[in-house]
């Protein structure tokens, strides 16, 4: 199990026929050798499992990768614990996070969007923050 920084960029859709490298997520998660999120590794390293949401024209958001009671993965931004702000990863428990694969996220506006995995690289252990985030600097 290794902590990896995973970058997702918006895949093509009706609003963005070419996709968009300026809209997406970068997050840190423990991955097994096949690229699946490792639940046991997450329990040990969850304080390092951070997310950075970048969306052109909107303020960046920072939060954590969480594993919900329903055994689903989500991005959680609100430190107060408001579940309405969580963004759920669609079938993150079974997807492989390897470059070129596609994953979907149910965003805060209740829209399911598809993202392409554009990079998977070792995460910096000094902060646990995604490489592109201000927290990593």
N, C-alpha and C positions, 0 to 999 in steps of 0.2 A: 504494500500500500504506500502510495506516494501522494503528497499534497500537490495538486496540479492547478495551474491557472488556465481557465477555459474561457475563450472569447467566442461569443455568439453575435452574429450580425443578422439583421433583418433579411430574410429571404425574399425573393420576388413575390409580390401579391398584386391585387388590383390597384392599390394606391401607389405602389413602388414596383413597376414592372421589371426594373433591373436590380431590385433589392436595395439595401442602403447600408454602407459601412459606417454611417454616422448615427445609427439607431441599433442599440443592442445591449448586451450585458457582458461583463467579465466577472467571473466568480472563481473562488478557490474551493476545491473539494478533494477529498481523498478518493483516488481511483484505483481499482484493481488492475491487473495486467491486461484485461480485456477492455478497459475503459468504462466500466460500470462504477457508479458511486458506491463506495464501501461504507455500509452502515456502521460497522464496528469502528472503522477508522474515523468516521464522523463523530462518534461518541467520544473518542479520545482527543480529537483535534478540533472540535466544533468552534472553539473561540477563534480559530484561524480561518474558518470557512465564511468568508465575507463575499459580498456582491457589490458591484458598481453598475448602476443602470445609467446608460448614456443615451440621450434622445435629442437630436438636433432641435433647437428651439425651446427646450425645457431644461429646467435645472437638473443637474445630476442628482441621483439618489444613491445612498449607501445603506447597506444593511447586512443581513446574515442569511446563510443557507440554513433552513430548518427542516426537520423531519417531523411531520404532524402526527397526531394520534391516529389518523387514518392511514398511516404509513405512506404518506405522500411527501414529496419534496416541494419546498416553496421558498421564495425569497421574501424575507420579512424586513420591512423598513422602519416600522414604528417601535420605538423602545418601550412605549406604554403597553404594547401587546394588543393593539387593535387588529383582529384578524381580517377586517375588510381591506386592509392595505397589503395583505399578502398576495403574491403572484405565484400561482401554482404551476409547477412544471408538469406537463402532460406526459405521463408514463416515464418520468425520469428514473424510476426504479428499474426499468428494463432497457432503457436506451444506452447505447455505447457512445461515450464522448470521445470521438476520434475525428480528426480533421476531415471535412467533406460530408459528414453526416448531418442530418436535420433533426431538430427537436422543436416542440411547440410549448408555448407558455400562455397560460390564461392570465392576462394582465388585469390591472386594477379596474379598467373600464369594461371588464367582462368580455373582452375580445380575445379570441384564441389566435395567436400569431405564430408563424413558423420562422425559425432562425436556423442559420447554417453555422456549424462549428467551424470557425476559421483558424483557430490555433489552440493547441494543448501543449503546455510547457511547464516545467517545474516551477512551483511557486516559491517566492522568497520567504524563507522562514523567519526573517527578522520582524515582519509585521503581520503576516497573514493576509495583507490587503492585496487586492488585484493590482497588477502592474500598472494599469492605466489610471488608477485612482489617486486622488490627492493624498490619501492616507498612506500610500506606498512610498511617497517621497520623503 
